[in-house]
Amino acid sequence: MNLLVDIGNTRLKWAVMLDGQLIPGRAMDNSRLNRHELVEIWKTQAHPERLAIACVSANPLLELVLRVVNELWPNLEIISAKSQAHAFGVCNAYQQPEQLGVDRWLALVAVRRHYQIPACIVDCGTAITVDLIDVRGSHQGGLISPGLMLMRKSLAEGTEALQLLETDHEFGLANCTGAAIYSGTLSAAVGLIEHVLSRQHDTVQLILTGGDAGFIAQHLKGKPVIDPDLVLRGLAIVADSRH
């Protein structure tokens, strides 16, 4: 059994890989993460063979997780996933491969293994990232945009009159400020994805992941695949390669 941990900008997600099956655990908000919480969740887990971990968040969270893991399972083999120039059938498009976010790299690795390519991978999280992979497994590059909440927060923090309202509204032209922000930011996210797809000469499989994936998917023209565990699947591949 391998323990897989994905520390994102907002949440920690984890899973175990047992007999070829990914079994996700309960995600935790980074703001509420502490030693007691992690110990309570993991103390009933069987001793893993190894830990594979990816982190795009602040180092103190990574250090916290590693301390708890060492407390529960001393001397456990730990694999810290890093973006690479070429591995697992994926060729990284970045001139400096290590600068590609490890979550994006792992998503590419997972899609190369588990889905039809060419594909467009969109992570709808704190940031919205878009990455394209061709039929040969070559990463074509990507885009980064603020996520829905970041867009709304930037309006609230950058203007005097616009407040951050988390109420849902109908999607469309609005007759009040809250609804206008709601639809404007959602339109930006949807428009980004559909613009990228419209510029592709070949048909590509659209794959969404991240906390807002299901919500954004409802407003896209096509029907994407939604895989909330894409990064964890990539981690499972990395962990399995150490056998």
C-alpha positions as MATLAB code, in Angstrom:
seq = 'MNLLVDIGNTRLKWAVMLDGQLIPGRAMDNSRLNRHELVEIWKTQAHPERLAIACVSANPLLELVLRVVNELWPNLEIISAKSQAHAFGVCNAYQQPEQLGVDRWLALVAVRRHYQIPACIVDCGTAITVDLIDVRGSHQGGLISPGLMLMRKSLAEGTEALQLLETDHEFGLANCTGAAIYSGTLSAAVGLIEHVLSRQHDTVQLILTGGDAGFIAQHLKGKPVIDPDLVLRGLAIVADSRH';
ca = [
       0.000    0.000    0.000;
       1.251    3.483   -0.918;
       0.124    6.680    0.805;
      -0.378    9.593   -1.615;
      -0.561   13.212   -0.446;
      -1.326   16.261   -2.605;
      -0.905   19.598   -0.774;
      -2.596   22.217   -2.933;
      -2.973   25.941   -2.430;
      -6.243   25.515   -0.531;
      -6.654   21.867    0.468;
      -4.704   18.750    1.299;
      -5.979   15.707   -0.554;
      -4.786   12.201    0.105;
      -5.436    8.616   -0.880;
      -4.051    5.131   -0.551;
      -3.218    2.933   -3.492;
      -4.108   -0.639   -2.605;
      -4.037   -3.555   -5.044;
      -4.160   -1.174   -7.993;
      -7.162    0.750   -6.668;
      -7.071    4.409   -5.658;
      -8.993    4.929   -2.409;
      -9.347    8.665   -1.647;
      -9.520    9.939    1.924;
     -11.225   13.025    3.325;
      -9.768   16.284    1.987;
      -8.758   18.914    4.547;
      -8.621   22.704    4.285;
      -5.071   23.974    4.672;
      -6.250   26.646    7.108;
      -7.446   23.931    9.520;
      -4.521   21.582    9.099;
      -2.723   20.610   12.314;
      -0.861   17.691   13.842;
      -3.852   16.362   15.798;
      -6.083   16.322   12.705;
      -3.545   14.418   10.632;
      -2.754   11.915   13.367;
      -6.444   11.188   13.943;
      -7.030   10.532   10.258;
      -3.946    8.436    9.561;
      -3.403    6.500   12.785;
      -5.832    3.761   11.732;
      -4.164    3.286    8.336;
      -2.062    0.210    7.761;
       1.671    0.821    7.532;
       2.323    2.043    3.975;
       5.245    0.854    1.872;
       6.082    4.408    0.886;
       4.740    7.955    0.833;
       4.533    9.930   -2.405;
       3.918   13.622   -1.825;
       3.424   16.706   -3.993;
       3.270   20.226   -2.598;
       2.531   23.583   -4.234;
       1.615   25.237   -0.927;
       3.748   26.818    1.794;
       6.691   24.811    3.151;
       5.394   24.757    6.767;
       2.497   22.549    5.655;
       4.881   20.155    3.942;
       7.054   20.072    7.074;
       3.988   19.392    9.235;
       2.928   16.440    7.094;
       6.430   14.975    7.083;
       6.691   15.282   10.880;
       3.391   13.434   11.364;
       4.355   10.742    8.869;
       7.688   10.219   10.632;
       5.864   10.046   13.974;
       3.419    7.402   12.761;
       5.741    5.406   10.499;
       9.429    6.049   11.297;
      11.898    5.503    8.446;
       9.142    5.314    5.835;
      10.420    5.764    2.276;
       9.354    9.236    1.111;
       9.130   10.245   -2.546;
       8.818   13.973   -3.169;
       7.406   14.386   -6.668;
       9.169   16.893   -8.935;
       8.434   18.086  -12.443;
      10.801   16.550  -14.972;
      11.856   17.218  -18.542;
      10.773   13.759  -19.683;
       9.329   10.854  -17.732;
       6.412    8.403  -17.769;
       5.881    9.010  -21.478;
       5.401   12.777  -21.045;
       7.705   15.425  -22.519;
       7.577   18.720  -20.590;
       7.243   21.844  -22.786;
       8.784   24.214  -20.245;
      12.307   25.481  -21.035;
      13.023   25.066  -17.314;
      11.023   21.899  -16.575;
      11.156   22.272  -12.787;
       9.187   25.526  -13.048;
       6.073   23.691  -14.224;
       3.899   23.253  -11.136;
       4.229   19.695   -9.866;
       0.443   19.368   -9.727;
       0.248   20.185  -13.432;
       3.069   17.722  -14.192;
       1.350   14.934  -12.274;
      -1.946   15.646  -14.048;
      -0.159   15.274  -17.394;
       1.374   11.981  -16.238;
      -2.030   10.696  -15.111;
      -3.772   11.675  -18.333;
      -1.019   10.066  -20.416;
      -1.621    6.786  -18.569;
      -5.390    6.749  -18.044;
      -7.105    8.827  -20.749;
      -7.361    9.272  -24.473;
      -4.966   11.841  -25.874;
      -4.665   14.477  -27.256;
      -6.234   16.150  -24.256;
      -6.798   19.518  -22.657;
      -6.394   19.389  -18.873;
      -7.981   22.154  -16.804;
      -7.451   22.422  -13.060;
     -10.282   24.568  -11.683;
      -8.842   25.376   -8.287;
      -7.383   28.406   -6.542;
      -5.841   29.147   -9.909;
      -7.197   27.888  -13.211;
      -4.488   26.115  -15.190;
      -4.837   24.820  -18.725;
      -2.388   22.327  -20.234;
      -2.435   20.549  -23.570;
      -0.855   17.183  -24.312;
      -0.646   15.758  -27.831;
      -1.053   12.232  -29.102;
       2.663   11.502  -28.603;
       2.594   12.595  -24.959;
       4.289   15.927  -25.616;
       3.134   18.781  -23.409;
       2.205   21.705  -25.660;
       2.400   24.353  -22.943;
      -0.272   25.925  -20.806;
      -2.008   28.934  -19.332;
      -2.615   30.196  -15.800;
      -5.484   32.406  -14.678;
      -6.980   33.287  -11.284;
      -9.647   30.873  -10.101;
     -13.225   31.955   -9.517;
     -12.746   32.940   -5.867;
      -9.473   34.750   -6.578;
     -11.166   36.777   -9.304;
     -13.999   37.724   -6.980;
     -11.622   38.578   -4.125;
      -9.517   40.768   -6.421;
     -12.598   42.806   -7.325;
     -13.538   43.209   -3.664;
     -10.006   44.162   -2.617;
      -9.211   46.373   -5.602;
     -12.361   48.506   -5.674;
     -14.211   50.597   -3.117;
     -17.763   49.788   -4.164;
     -17.662   46.053   -5.002;
     -18.072   43.616   -2.129;
     -17.287   39.901   -2.006;
     -20.670   38.170   -2.030;
     -20.726   34.369   -2.097;
     -24.408   34.094   -3.008;
     -25.152   32.087   -6.154;
     -27.047   33.763   -8.977;
     -28.431   32.901  -12.374;
     -25.730   32.814  -15.057;
     -26.253   35.589  -17.593;
     -26.615   39.330  -17.929;
     -27.253   40.679  -14.453;
     -29.446   43.344  -12.876;
     -27.465   43.702   -9.624;
     -23.788   43.959   -8.729;
     -23.494   40.601   -6.973;
     -24.978   38.774   -9.932;
     -22.786   40.729  -12.349;
     -19.625   39.658  -10.501;
     -20.860   36.080  -10.287;
     -21.565   35.823  -14.017;
     -18.595   37.940  -15.080;
     -16.030   35.793  -13.299;
     -17.698   32.551  -14.368;
     -17.782   33.806  -17.974;
     -14.046   34.531  -17.768;
     -13.327   30.950  -16.689;
     -15.666   29.363  -19.237;
     -14.442   31.676  -21.988;
     -10.801   30.826  -21.293;
     -11.455   27.100  -21.634;
     -13.605   27.384  -24.744;
     -11.155   29.800  -26.381;
      -8.323   27.279  -25.956;
     -10.473   24.456  -27.339;
     -11.564   26.558  -30.340;
      -7.937   27.022  -31.406;
      -7.172   23.297  -31.603;
      -7.062   21.795  -35.083;
      -7.781   18.288  -33.806;
     -10.482   17.084  -31.442;
      -9.111   16.925  -27.911;
     -10.509   15.272  -24.808;
     -11.363   17.916  -22.182;
     -10.540   16.781  -18.640;
     -11.381   18.917  -15.609;
     -10.111   18.582  -12.073;
     -10.037   20.855   -9.009;
     -12.670   22.101   -6.582;
     -14.707   24.124   -9.093;
     -14.559   21.537  -11.882;
     -18.123   20.285  -11.517;
     -19.529   23.798  -11.324;
     -17.644   25.150  -14.337;
     -18.436   22.019  -16.355;
     -22.159   22.811  -16.162;
     -21.609   25.947  -18.248;
     -19.352   24.560  -20.980;
     -20.697   23.705  -24.415;
     -19.286   20.191  -24.473;
     -19.314   17.476  -21.848;
     -15.897   17.120  -20.223;
     -14.515   14.283  -18.141;
     -14.335   15.300  -14.466;
     -11.645   13.607  -12.411;
     -11.199   15.122   -8.935;
      -8.285   12.773   -8.169;
      -6.119   13.425  -11.214;
      -3.056   14.632   -9.288;
      -3.304   11.688   -6.894;
      -3.406    9.320   -9.879;
      -0.190   10.894  -11.115;
       1.366   10.442   -7.681;
       0.341    6.784   -7.727;
       2.260    6.317  -10.978;
       5.349    7.983   -9.504;
       5.148    5.860   -6.346;
       4.660    2.650   -8.300;
       7.747    3.382  -10.414;
       9.922    2.873   -7.317;
       9.047   -0.843   -7.028;
];
